[in-house]
Amino acid sequence: MSEKKVLHIVFPEKFFKDYIHFINKNFNPENHLFLYLKMAGDEPCYNNVIKLKFYKIPVLFHISLYKYFNKYDIIFLHSLSKAKVVNFLFLFPKFLRKSYWLLWGGDLYYKLDSIHNKKKKNLENKIFSSILKRLKFVLTYVKGDVEIAKREFGFNGIHFDCLLYPSNVINTTYYISNDENKKELNILIGNSAHESNRHIDAFNKLSKFKDLNIKIYCPLSYGDSIYAQKVVTIGKDIFGVKFFPLLDFMSLADYKSLLSKIDIAIFNNWRQQGMGNIITLLAMGKTIYLRKEVTTWNMLTEKGFKLKNFSSFEDLETLNFHERLYNSKLAYNVFSEKRLVEQYNRIFNYNEI
């Protein structure tokens, strides 16, 4: 039996370069086409990477996309965040039976966020729900997100457990320090300049420790620049010279170097977010605080990871050395490239379309 042909619908995003390399390395590149809706100019140069024409002209965009969708056995929808793609699927629902939604988190949660879910957005949510009710497949490693898609939007398809991208894979061995008596605590808060990180609430909870020997780091290089400035102003007001906002993009190597110096990472997010950061920090043996009501908590604790609950935060506690070492070893097993290859092998060879 001939292998299935897979069409990937992608757009400018930093981790697609590694993903395309991963697919081409582990699977037959001739069976995969990466169709960029638009390009930023730094996309990988492979024969199976092309740009879609007419993105800004709705009628021609639909005609062009329709031709590609017809040619392929499987459609990989990398996030459902693009309204033009969502509207196309609403107009041509026949393609939903062979479409796989790679669920990122934001493409689901922003539909629920009260900030974004105003009355004028109700039509968008109805269209989104109409698509999810007929969508056949979803890929994610956070089962709780699938349950939300079922409960809120009527998704009734098949869930494949999948790490999705190489950015969620651990390939580096990290040294786990046994120093239980550090005189200074380096604390990371959030992963981006999005309100969903709830930085201000985290700052308020940490304010009682402002006179201790701590440093507060906040990655704010992408997201809402106005919100980022608000976070900087309040962070400096509370913590003074102990507050370090990260406003400029850092190379991956530099960012991981920063993470390696962190002792405690706090993700006060109201939704599943920042998983690439969390996975890396677990492998590094760092203490991680999450909100217990977020789907990330259940996913990680069900796999056996030791976490701290920020929903009931009272004190700056860290995991002991044995707990941190345990988390690190577990991360290498759960978030491995071998596992990711096995997951995609199962997906590409699934026969019930």
Backbone torsions as a table, in degrees:
resi	resn	phi	psi	omega
1	MET	NA	133.9	-179.5
2	SER	-70.5	148.2	-179.4
3	GLU	-70.9	149.4	-179.4
4	LYS	-71.0	148.1	176.6
5	LYS	-95.3	130.8	-174.1
6	VAL	-117.1	126.5	175.2
7	LEU	-103.7	123.1	178.8
8	HIS	-102.8	122.3	176.3
9	ILE	-95.3	110.4	-174.5
10	VAL	-129.9	176.6	-178.7
11	PHE	-157.9	170.2	-176.8
12	PRO	-55.5	115.8	177.8
13	GLU	-158.7	137.8	-168.7
14	LYS	-60.0	-31.9	-173.8
15	PHE	-89.9	-2.0	179.6
16	PHE	-69.3	-28.9	-179.2
17	LYS	-60.2	-48.4	178.4
18	ASP	-67.5	-34.4	-179.7
19	TYR	-65.6	-45.5	179.9
20	ILE	-62.6	-41.4	177.0
21	HIS	-62.2	-41.8	179.4
22	PHE	-60.6	-47.5	-179.7
23	ILE	-64.6	-45.5	-178.2
24	ASN	-66.7	-28.5	179.3
25	LYS	-76.8	-38.0	-172.3
26	ASN	-100.6	-12.8	-178.5
27	PHE	-136.8	168.8	-177.9
28	ASN	-71.8	113.8	-178.3
29	PRO	-59.5	-25.9	-178.8
30	GLU	-67.9	-17.0	179.7
31	ASN	-95.2	3.7	-176.8
32	HIS	-131.0	132.3	173.1
33	LEU	-123.4	125.8	178.2
34	PHE	-99.7	106.5	-175.5
35	LEU	-99.5	105.0	178.4
36	TYR	-79.6	127.3	175.8
37	LEU	-66.1	-35.5	172.9
38	LYS	-156.6	164.0	-175.1
39	MET	-124.8	153.9	178.4
40	ALA	-102.5	-14.0	177.8
41	GLY	108.4	-9.6	-179.3
42	ASP	-115.5	23.6	-179.4
43	GLU	-70.5	151.5	179.8
44	PRO	-65.6	146.0	-178.8
45	CYS	-95.0	91.2	175.2
46	TYR	-126.1	155.7	178.9
47	ASN	-64.1	-22.8	-177.8
48	ASN	-101.4	24.3	175.5
49	VAL	-120.6	117.8	-179.6
50	ILE	-137.9	167.0	178.2
51	LYS	-107.1	136.4	176.3
52	LEU	-76.1	136.7	176.6
53	LYS	-85.7	159.2	170.7
54	PHE	67.8	29.0	-179.1
55	TYR	-58.3	-33.2	-175.7
56	LYS	-91.8	0.7	179.1
57	ILE	-116.2	98.4	-170.2
58	PRO	-47.3	-50.5	-176.0
59	VAL	-63.5	-48.2	180.0
60	LEU	-68.0	-33.3	176.0
61	PHE	-61.3	-46.1	-180.0
62	HIS	-63.9	-42.0	-179.9
63	ILE	-63.6	-45.7	-178.9
64	SER	-64.7	-45.7	-179.8
65	LEU	-65.0	-38.1	179.2
66	TYR	-58.6	-42.6	-179.3
67	LYS	-62.9	-42.4	179.5
68	TYR	-68.1	-43.8	-178.8
69	PHE	-60.9	-34.2	-179.4
70	ASN	-68.7	-29.3	-172.7
71	LYS	-80.1	-20.0	-169.3
72	TYR	-111.3	150.6	-178.4
73	ASP	-79.0	-34.3	-176.8
74	ILE	-130.7	137.0	175.6
75	ILE	-113.7	120.4	175.4
76	PHE	-97.9	112.3	178.4
77	LEU	-94.9	97.7	-178.8
78	HIS	-77.0	89.8	-174.7
79	SER	79.7	149.5	173.3
80	LEU	-111.8	43.1	-177.1
81	SER	-91.0	-13.0	-177.0
82	LYS	-93.8	114.2	-175.6
83	ALA	-59.2	-34.7	-178.4
84	LYS	-64.6	-37.0	178.2
85	VAL	-72.2	-41.9	178.5
86	VAL	-61.0	-44.8	179.3
87	ASN	-65.2	-37.1	177.4
88	PHE	-61.5	-44.4	179.9
89	LEU	-67.0	-30.9	177.0
90	PHE	-68.0	-37.9	179.8
91	LEU	-76.3	-29.3	-177.7
92	PHE	-128.1	69.1	-174.1
93	PRO	-67.1	-11.4	-179.4
94	LYS	-61.9	-24.2	-178.3
95	PHE	-78.4	-12.6	-176.3
96	LEU	-66.8	-25.5	-178.2
97	ARG	-69.4	-18.5	178.0
98	LYS	-119.4	18.1	-178.8
99	SER	-100.5	136.6	177.9
100	TYR	-114.7	119.9	179.4
101	TRP	-90.5	114.5	172.7
102	LEU	-85.8	99.6	-170.7
103	LEU	-78.5	118.2	-178.4
104	TRP	-89.0	-35.8	-175.8
105	GLY	127.7	-62.5	-179.9
106	GLY	-61.4	-35.1	-179.5
107	ASP	-67.1	-17.4	174.3
108	LEU	-98.2	-49.1	-170.5
109	TYR	-71.9	-31.0	179.4
110	TYR	-65.8	-19.6	174.6
111	LYS	-73.9	-20.8	-178.6
112	LEU	-99.2	-21.9	-176.9
113	ASP	-61.7	124.2	-177.9
114	SER	-61.6	-25.5	179.2
115	ILE	-67.0	-35.8	-175.5
116	HIS	-100.6	-12.9	-171.6
117	ASN	-100.7	55.3	178.9
118	LYS	-83.0	174.0	-175.7
119	LYS	-57.3	-37.6	-178.7
120	LYS	-66.8	-15.1	-180.0
121	LYS	-93.2	-4.3	-175.8
122	ASN	-59.2	-38.8	179.4
123	LEU	-63.2	-40.9	177.7
124	GLU	-59.8	-42.4	-179.5
125	ASN	-67.4	-34.1	178.1
126	LYS	-67.7	-40.3	177.2
127	ILE	-65.3	-43.0	179.2
128	PHE	-60.6	-44.9	179.5
129	SER	-64.3	-40.0	178.4
130	SER	-59.3	-39.0	179.4
131	ILE	-70.0	-47.0	-177.1
132	LEU	-63.8	-31.3	178.9
133	LYS	-66.4	-23.5	-178.4
134	ARG	-110.7	-5.2	-179.5
135	LEU	-70.2	134.7	-173.1
136	LYS	-84.4	-35.3	-171.2
137	PHE	-137.6	149.5	172.2
138	VAL	-136.8	141.0	177.7
139	LEU	-117.0	124.3	174.3
140	THR	-168.2	158.6	175.2
141	TYR	-103.8	6.7	178.7
142	VAL	-111.9	95.8	-175.7
143	LYS	-59.5	-33.5	-179.0
144	GLY	-62.0	-31.2	177.5
145	ASP	-66.7	-35.3	177.4
146	VAL	-66.2	-39.4	178.7
147	GLU	-63.1	-37.2	177.2
148	ILE	-67.0	-42.2	178.4
149	ALA	-61.3	-36.2	177.9
150	LYS	-69.7	-48.3	-174.8
151	ARG	-68.9	-42.5	-172.9
152	GLU	-91.2	-28.2	-172.9
153	PHE	-129.0	3.7	172.7
154	GLY	79.9	16.9	177.3
155	PHE	-59.3	133.5	-177.2
156	ASN	-137.8	25.6	-176.8
157	GLY	-93.8	-158.8	-175.2
158	ILE	-100.1	132.8	179.4
159	HIS	-101.9	125.9	171.7
160	PHE	-104.7	125.3	174.3
161	ASP	-71.2	121.3	-175.3
162	CYS	-153.9	135.0	177.8
163	LEU	-73.0	-11.2	174.7
164	LEU	74.1	-62.8	-169.1
165	TYR	-133.4	153.5	176.0
166	PRO	-58.7	-22.2	177.6
167	SER	-66.1	-15.0	176.9
168	ASN	-100.5	16.0	-177.2
169	VAL	-113.7	142.7	178.0
170	ILE	-99.4	117.2	178.8
171	ASN	-118.3	-4.0	-175.7
172	THR	-112.3	140.3	175.2
173	THR	-91.2	127.3	-177.0
174	TYR	-111.9	144.0	175.7
175	TYR	-79.7	131.3	179.5
176	ILE	-103.6	114.4	-177.0
177	SER	-71.2	143.4	178.0
178	ASN	-102.7	17.5	-178.4
179	ASP	-81.1	103.1	-178.2
180	GLU	-91.9	-3.1	-174.9
181	ASN	-124.2	45.7	178.8
182	LYS	-64.2	139.8	-179.2
183	LYS	-83.3	-18.0	-179.8
184	GLU	-129.7	138.5	177.8
185	LEU	-109.5	124.0	174.5
186	ASN	-96.5	122.7	-173.5
187	ILE	-118.9	128.3	175.7
188	LEU	-102.0	134.3	177.9
189	ILE	-123.8	118.6	175.4
190	GLY	74.9	-178.0	-179.1
191	ASN	-133.8	-5.4	-176.5
192	SER	-165.0	173.9	178.9
193	ALA	-92.2	55.2	175.3
194	HIS	-116.1	141.1	-178.5
195	GLU	-59.9	-23.4	-179.9
196	SER	-62.8	-15.9	176.5
197	ASN	-73.9	-21.0	179.4
198	ARG	50.6	53.0	-179.2
199	HIS	-59.1	-44.3	-172.9
200	ILE	-61.7	-42.4	178.0
201	ASP	-61.5	-41.7	178.3
202	ALA	-63.9	-42.3	178.3
203	PHE	-58.5	-44.2	-178.1
204	ASN	-62.4	-38.9	179.5
205	LYS	-70.2	-29.8	-178.8
206	LEU	-89.6	-9.6	-172.9
207	SER	-59.6	-29.0	-179.2
208	LYS	-70.4	-10.2	179.1
209	PHE	-105.0	9.7	-172.3
210	LYS	-64.0	-21.7	-179.7
211	ASP	-90.3	-3.3	176.4
212	LEU	-81.0	173.2	-179.0
213	ASN	-84.0	80.2	-177.3
214	ILE	-128.6	159.7	170.5
215	LYS	-131.5	134.6	-178.0
216	ILE	-109.8	121.6	179.0
217	TYR	-112.3	134.1	-180.0
218	CYS	-130.9	110.0	173.9
219	PRO	-70.4	117.0	-176.9
220	LEU	-133.6	23.4	-172.5
221	SER	-78.8	-15.5	174.4
222	TYR	-139.5	151.2	-175.5
223	GLY	125.1	-139.4	-177.0
224	ASP	-93.5	111.6	-176.1
225	SER	-65.6	-33.9	178.7
226	ILE	-67.1	-43.7	177.4
227	TYR	-64.0	-38.1	179.5
228	ALA	-58.7	-44.0	179.9
229	GLN	-65.1	-35.4	176.4
230	LYS	-63.0	-43.5	179.0
231	VAL	-62.8	-42.6	-179.9
232	VAL	-62.3	-46.3	-178.5
233	THR	-59.9	-48.7	-178.1
234	ILE	-70.8	-39.0	179.1
235	GLY	-61.0	-44.5	179.4
236	LYS	-69.2	-34.8	179.7
237	ASP	-63.8	-38.7	-177.8
238	ILE	-83.3	-46.4	-170.7
239	PHE	-106.4	-8.4	177.1
240	GLY	59.8	-130.6	-175.9
241	VAL	-72.8	-5.1	178.2
242	LYS	-86.8	-1.2	-178.2
243	PHE	-102.8	128.2	-176.6
244	PHE	-126.9	94.2	177.0
245	PRO	-76.4	136.5	178.8
246	LEU	-103.1	93.3	-172.0
247	LEU	-95.8	-16.6	-178.4
248	ASP	-106.5	146.5	177.5
249	PHE	-62.9	138.4	178.2
250	MET	-113.5	150.8	173.5
251	SER	-65.3	158.3	-179.6
252	LEU	-59.2	-40.4	179.7
253	ALA	-62.9	-43.7	179.8
254	ASP	-67.1	-38.6	-179.3
255	TYR	-66.7	-42.3	178.6
256	LYS	-66.4	-32.8	175.8
257	SER	-63.0	-40.5	176.3
258	LEU	-63.5	-46.9	-179.0
259	LEU	-59.5	-34.0	-178.9
260	SER	-64.8	-20.5	-179.2
261	LYS	-94.2	-6.1	-178.8
262	ILE	-76.9	141.7	175.8
263	ASP	-100.5	-42.7	-178.1
264	ILE	-129.7	130.7	176.1
265	ALA	-116.5	126.3	-177.4
266	ILE	-113.8	120.4	176.0
267	PHE	-115.9	96.1	-177.5
268	ASN	-88.4	17.0	-175.7
269	ASN	-59.8	142.8	177.1
270	TRP	-82.5	-8.9	-179.5
271	ARG	-136.6	170.9	175.2
272	GLN	-62.7	122.7	-174.2
273	GLN	-167.2	152.0	174.5
274	GLY	71.0	28.7	-174.3
275	MET	-64.8	-35.1	177.6
276	GLY	-59.3	-42.1	176.3
277	ASN	-63.5	-46.4	-176.3
278	ILE	-63.1	-43.5	-179.7
279	ILE	-62.1	-45.4	179.3
280	THR	-62.9	-43.1	-179.5
281	LEU	-65.4	-35.9	175.8
282	LEU	-63.3	-44.1	179.1
283	ALA	-63.9	-29.8	178.8
284	MET	-81.8	-4.1	178.8
285	GLY	75.1	32.9	-179.1
286	LYS	-90.5	156.0	175.2
287	THR	-81.4	126.3	-176.6
288	ILE	-119.5	129.6	174.0
289	TYR	-104.2	127.2	174.1
290	LEU	-129.1	162.9	172.6
291	ARG	-82.0	131.9	-173.3
292	LYS	-65.7	-25.5	-176.9
293	GLU	-83.7	-4.9	-179.6
294	VAL	-86.0	144.7	-174.8
295	THR	-59.6	-27.2	178.4
296	THR	-59.3	-37.8	-178.9
297	TRP	-59.6	-52.1	-178.7
298	ASN	-62.4	-42.1	-179.1
299	MET	-59.7	-45.8	-176.6
300	LEU	-74.8	-42.8	-178.6
301	THR	-69.0	-32.5	176.6
302	GLU	-65.4	-27.5	177.3
303	LYS	-84.2	-8.8	174.8
304	GLY	108.8	1.4	-177.6
305	PHE	-71.2	145.8	177.6
306	LYS	-94.2	121.3	-177.1
307	LEU	-129.4	166.6	172.6
308	LYS	-111.0	142.2	-175.8
309	ASN	-93.1	112.8	-179.8
310	PHE	-79.6	-15.7	178.6
311	SER	-63.5	-30.0	179.6
312	SER	-118.5	36.7	-175.8
313	PHE	-64.5	132.0	176.0
314	GLU	-130.4	-38.1	-174.3
315	ASP	-139.8	159.4	179.0
316	LEU	-82.8	80.8	-179.9
317	GLU	-97.2	145.5	175.9
318	THR	-117.5	153.9	173.5
319	LEU	-66.8	151.6	175.8
320	ASN	-77.6	171.6	-174.7
321	PHE	-57.7	-43.5	-177.2
322	HIS	-66.5	-35.8	176.8
323	GLU	-68.1	-41.0	-179.7
324	ARG	-68.6	-39.2	177.6
325	LEU	-66.3	-39.9	177.5
326	TYR	-61.0	-46.7	178.7
327	ASN	-58.9	-42.5	-178.1
328	SER	-62.9	-48.5	-180.0
329	LYS	-62.4	-40.6	179.7
330	LEU	-64.7	-38.7	-179.3
331	ALA	-60.7	-39.4	179.6
332	TYR	-64.4	-30.9	179.0
333	ASN	-80.9	-43.9	-175.1
334	VAL	-74.8	-39.7	-174.6
335	PHE	-110.7	59.6	-177.5
336	SER	-104.2	152.8	177.3
337	GLU	-65.1	-35.9	177.7
338	LYS	-57.6	-42.8	179.4
339	ARG	-65.4	-39.8	179.5
340	LEU	-63.2	-41.9	177.4
341	VAL	-62.3	-43.7	179.1
342	GLU	-61.7	-40.1	-180.0
343	GLN	-64.2	-43.8	180.0
344	TYR	-70.6	-32.3	175.0
345	ASN	-59.5	-43.3	179.5
346	ARG	-64.8	-42.2	-177.4
347	ILE	-67.2	-47.4	-177.5
348	PHE	-66.9	-22.5	-177.7
349	ASN	-104.6	8.3	178.6
350	TYR	-71.9	130.7	-169.8
351	ASN	-102.7	-8.7	-176.1
352	GLU	-92.6	78.3	176.4
353	ILE	-102.7	NA	NA
